[in-house]
Amino acid sequence: MTAIFTNIEYTDEATKERVVSLIEHTVNNGAQYVLVLIGCQSTFRIESIPELALASPVPLNACVIPGVIFGEYYSYKGALILGFIHPICSLLIPDIAADHDLLCQQLQQFVVTNGTLGSAAIFVDGLSSAVEPFIATVYENLGSDRVLIGAGVGDINNRFNYCVANELGCFRNAAILFCLSNDVKLQVEGKHDLSHIAGPYLVTEASENVIHCLNYQPATDVFCDAISTASGIDINTDNIEEHIHCYPFGLKQLDEEYLVRDIIAVKGHSLVCVGNVAENSLVYILHATKDKLISAANDAGAQFAAKLQRDIVGEMQYVVLVDCISRALFLHDDYQLELDAINAQLPSGKKLAGVLSIGEIKNTSQGAIQFLNKTIVLGGL
C-alpha cells in the first residue's frame, strides 16, 4: 500500500472562503476523493457542503467534529481537508437507527464493492443513542478481518445540528464508512490507562445511554456519595457537573482495559453517557488525572510506533489520531502536553492528522469493533 493521501490541508480558522480554497487546492493536487472535517466552533457551516459536492469533480464528503488536529496544533474552529490518492468507495448511512435489515442491506453494498479484508474508516454521530447497535451491525456485516478506525462526530453543544454531509444533503444520526485499503490492515493502538476508585455498582435502571439507578438508588446520589468519599470534596447535585469529566464510568472487560463511558450531562437524578450502558451491567467509577492522561498518551505513541511495519513505514506520511474530546476538555491548555507526548514517540518525519472525537472506534484484540470513550486511538501502516 502506497501513501493514502495526496495531501492534508489544515486551517485553524475555517471560514467558507478558506475551506473552498483548500478543497480546490486539494483537487488540483490530484486527489480522487476529498473528506472535509469541520471543527464545531468554526464559522464554516456543513450546510454548504451539498452544493460544493455537486460542483466537485471528485466525490466530496464532510463531517462536523469537536476539533481537528494537525501535527502539534489543534483547533475547535478549524478544519482538515484530506485528499486521497485513489478513488474511495464510501457509503453514507442516512439513519443509523433504521431497521436492522435495512442497515444490513446498505452495509452489504459496501461489502460487495470492497469485500471484508483490509482497512476502513468510519465516522458516526457520536451523540446518537443508536451508535452502539449500529457499530454492532457494522461488525456483523464486515466481520473481524477488516480493521476499522473511526470517530464519533457531531456538535457537542447542539446534538440536533447536522453532522454528516455529501452531495445528497446534510444528515444527523448518520454515518460515513469508507475503504482505506482492501489489501493492507492498519496498525491500530488504543489507550486510556484509567483506574477505578469506586464500585462495582449494579445498573438497576437504564435506558440506552442514560443511567437512572445504581444499586436501586438514584444514579446521581450514588455518584455524589462515591466521589465525595474518594476525593474528600463535598459533591452534590448543585456542583456535580463540575466533576463529571473527571470521573467516567468503566465496564470491566476480559483481557482489555475498562470500556469507558463518559458522563456528558445530568438530567434530574440520571446520568447521560456517551454510549449505551445496559441494565444489570456492573460499572466502576474511574478517575482521570492530568498525569495519568499524559502518561497514557506517551505510552500509546510508543506502543503504536513499535507496531509499525518497518518495510513500508517509509511510505506513510501521516499518523491518524482519534482523541476523545473529553480528554481535551479536562486538560484545558495542558492538552498541548498530551499532543507533545504523542508526537515525541512517532518516527521521524511522520505527522499527526486527526480529530477530537465524541467517542473512538477501533477493533479489540479479538476483532470485534467497539465504541470507546476517553481513549487515544492511533492508526497507520
KEGUVO-978057 format. One record per residue (C-alpha): x, y, z. Coordinates in steps of 0.5 Angstrom, whole numbers, plus 500, padded with zeros to 3 digits. Example, Ala and Ser with C-alpha at 12.3 -4.5 7.8 and 13.67 -1.06 7.14 Angstrom:
! KEGUVO-978057
525491516 527498514 
//
This chain:
! KEGUVO-978057
500500500 503507498 501513502 494514503 494522502 496527496 496532502 492534508 491542509 490545516 487552518 486554525 480559523 475555518 472561514 468559508 473562503 479559506 475552506 473553499 480555497 483549500 479544497 480547490 488546492 487539494 483537488 488541484 494537487 491530484 486528490 481523488 477524494 476529499 474529506 473535510 473535518 470542521 471544528 464545531 466552533 468554526 464560522 464555516 457551516 456544514 450546510 455549505 458542503 452539499 453545494 460544494 460537493 455537487 460542484 466538485 470534480 471528485 467525491 467530497 464528504 464532510 463531518 463536524 468534529 469538536 476539534 482538529 489536530 495537525 502536528 503540534 497544533 489543535 483548534 476548535 475553530 479550525 478545519 482539516 482538508 484531507 486529500 486521498 491519492 486513490 478513489 475512495 469508496 465511501 458509504 453515507 448511512 443517513 440514519 444509524 437508528 434505522 431498522 437493522 435489516 435496512 442497515 445491513 442492506 446498506 452496509 453490504 453495499 460497502 462489502 460488495 465493493 470492498 470486501 472484508 479485508 484491509 482497513 477502513 475508517 468510520 465517522 459516526 454521530 457520537 451524540 446519538 443513543 444508537 451509536 453502539 447498536 450501529 457499531 455492532 451492526 457494522 462489525 456484524 457485516 464487516 467482520 474481524 478481518 478489516 481493521 477500523 479506526 474512527 471517531 464520534 462526530 458532532 457538535 458537543 454544544 448542540 446535539 441537534 446540529 448536522 454532523 455529516 454531509 455530502 452531495 445528497 445533503 446534511 444529516 444528523 444521527 448519521 455515519 460515513 464509512 470509507 475504505 483506506 485499503 483492501 490489502 493492508 491492515 492499519 496498525 492501531 493503538 488505544 490507551 487511557 490508563 485510568 484506574 478505578 477509585 470506587 465500585 463496582 456498582 450495579 446499574 439497576 435502571 438505565 435507558 440507552 446512554 442514561 443511567 438512572 439508578 445505581 444499587 437501586 438508588 438515584 445515580 447522582 446520589 451514589 456518584 456524589 457520595 462516592 466522589 466526596 469520599 474519594 476526594 475529600 471534597 463535598 460534591 452535591 447536586 449543586 456542584 456535580 457538573 464541575 466534577 463529572 469530566 474527572 470521574 468517568 464510569 468504567 466497565 470491566 473487560 476481559 484482558 482489556 482496559 476498562 471500557 470508559 463511559 464519560 458523563 456529559 450531563 446531569 438530568 435530575 437524578 440521572 447521569 447522561 453518558 457518551 455511549 450506552 450502559 446496559 442495565 444489570 452491568 457493573 460499573 466502576 468510577 474511574 479518576 482522571 488526573 493530568 499526570 495519568 492522561 499525559 503518561 498514557 499519551 506518552 505510552 500510547 505513542 511509544 507502543 504505537 511506534 513499536 508496532 509500525 511495519 518497518 519495511 513500509 513505514 517510510 511511505 507513511 507521511 501522517 499518523 492518524 490521531 483520534 483523541 477524546 474531547 473530554 481529555 482536552 476539556 479536562 486538561 485545558 491549556 495543558 492539552 498541549 503537553 499531551 500532544 507533545 508527549 505523543 509527538 515525541 514518540 513518533 518516528 522522525 518526519 511523521 506528522 499527526 493529523 486527527 481529531 478531538 472526538 466524541 468517542 473513539 472507535 477501534 478493534 479490540 485485540 479479539 477483533 470486535 469493534 468498540 466505541 470508546 471514551 477518554 481514549 487516545 487512538 493512533 493509526 498508521 502502517 
//
